[in-house]
Amino acid sequence: MLDWIKNLSKEYPQFWKDYSSKFEHKSNRFVVISTETTGLNPNKDVILSIGAITVENNSIVVHDSFEVILLQYIFLHDNGLSNEFIVESKLPKLGEPEAIKSFIDFIGNSILVGHRVHFDIDMINEALYKMGCSRLKNEAIDVEIMYRKLIDSTDKPFSIDELCKIFKISKNERHSSAEDAYIIALLFLKLKSRLGLDI
């Protein structure tokens, strides 16, 4: 009860207030997201990069995309990891707070799509907590769950590679979070069509 009262009186950052105000209306825009992280534990690991791309009217909108590398020097240094990729990459590089703010501005009230998307959301939520914000408010759709629904299976996991093979989608040897987002967008459109979903 006390936590609920604290949340009511909490003063959120302006970018979070702007984001929260966008949910008065439902969005027809899907944003496919993918993160690259240092591991699988949202409490200990951090995001290294975020890629996202828009899907509207059953089409991938390539010019409406987002990609950023998060500068995580302290985490990498403390864990004895190399930051060579971060230094050499020509992609935009931002500190975690600035990167997360930019990402929140990009997604707005869109429906998020991903492969095991709740892991991506958990990682982003952890970064948001550190910034004095709450959890993401967006609806989310998972392409792995969509495929399980298509084949009427509830237990077998399917990696992105397996789904690409099933749907004959080619993948590059080396890929970024933005390339993964594009591939997931292709899977999403194929599954949406196969399931006959009008969303």
C-alpha positions, 0 to 999 in steps of 0.5 A: 500500500505504501509503495502505491502511495509513493508511486502516486507522488513520485516526480518522474523525468519529463521524457517519461511524462511525455511518453506516458501521455501517449497512451491515451490512444491505441497505436497501429504502429508496430516497432520490432526490437532487438537488444544485444546484452552482456548476458541473460540476467537483467539484474546483473547484465547491461544492454550493449546495443538496441536495434528497432524498426517500424512495421506499418500497414503490413510493410517494413518501414526501413527509413523509420528505424533506430540503432544505438550502441550504449557506452558501458565502459564501467561494466566492461572494465569491472568485468575484464571485458573488451570494449574494442567493438564499441570503440571501432563501431561507426554507429551512434554511441550514447551513455545508457540514460541518453540511449534509453531516452532516445529509444523511448522517444522512438517507440512512443505508444507502439506495439513492441514485437520481438523474439523472446521480447520479454527479455528485451523489455526486462533489460530496458525496464532495469535501465529505466528503474536506474533513471527513476522511471517505471516499467514500459507501458507498451503492448508486446508480441513475441514471434516465438509464441506466434509460431508455437500458436501456428503449429499448436505447440506450447513447450518447444523453444525456437531460436531465430535461426530455426525460425529463419530456416523454417520460413526460408529467410537468409541471415548474415554470418555477422549480425547487429541488433538492427539486422536482427530487428529486421529479420524479426520483422520479416518473421512477424509479417509471415506469421501474421499472414499465416495466422490470419491476424488483422492487427 
